[in-house]
Structures are given as C-alpha cells and as structure tokens.
C-alpha cells in the first residue's frame, strides 16, 4: 500500500515550499463582515424601537 501523505520535512525544497505563505491567500478582508453586522444591528435596533413605540 502506498503512502499518499508526503512529509514536507523530507527534503529542503519541499519544506521551504510547505512553509512559504502568500499574504493574499491568508489575509481576507473583514470589511464585508463589519458592513453586514452593522446593517443587522441597525435593523434590530429599528425593530426594537418600533416595538417599544
């Protein structure tokens, strides 16, 4: 049975490729989450104000 899992520490080139990170793929923007959260908060506050009045 062959082992499909390759150990990145097996050689230097594979280890360097394994540890190399690209900032674009890891750093996703959180702005859409803040916008959606703000809109949801405004809607909830509006509904609460409407129910109180």
C-alpha positions in Angstrom: 0.0 0.0 0.0 1.5 3.3 -1.0 1.6 6.3 1.4 -0.1 9.3 -0.3 0.9 11.7 2.6 4.2 13.4 1.7 6.2 14.6 4.7 7.3 18.2 3.8 10.3 17.8 6.0 11.6 15.1 3.8 13.9 17.4 1.8 14.7 21.1 2.0 12.9 22.1 -1.2 9.6 20.6 -0.1 9.9 22.1 3.4 10.6 25.6 2.0 7.5 25.2 -0.3 5.5 24.0 2.7 6.4 26.9 4.9 6.1 29.6 2.2 3.0 31.6 2.7 1.4 34.1 0.4 -0.2 37.1 2.2 -3.0 37.4 -0.3 -4.4 33.9 0.2 -4.3 34.1 4.0 -5.4 37.7 4.7 -9.0 38.0 3.7 -10.8 41.3 4.1 -13.2 41.6 7.1 -14.9 44.7 5.8 -17.9 42.7 4.4 -18.5 41.2 7.9 -18.4 44.6 9.5 -20.8 46.0 7.0 -23.3 43.1 7.3 -23.0 43.2 11.1 -23.7 47.0 11.1 -26.7 46.7 8.9 -28.0 43.8 11.0 -27.5 45.9 14.2 -29.4 48.9 12.7 -32.3 46.6 11.6 -32.5 45.0 15.1 -32.4 48.4 16.8 -35.0 49.8 14.4 -37.3 46.8 15.1 -36.8 47.2 18.9 -37.6 50.9 18.7 -40.7 50.2 16.6 -41.9 47.6 19.1 -41.4 50.0 22.0 -43.3 52.8 20.4 
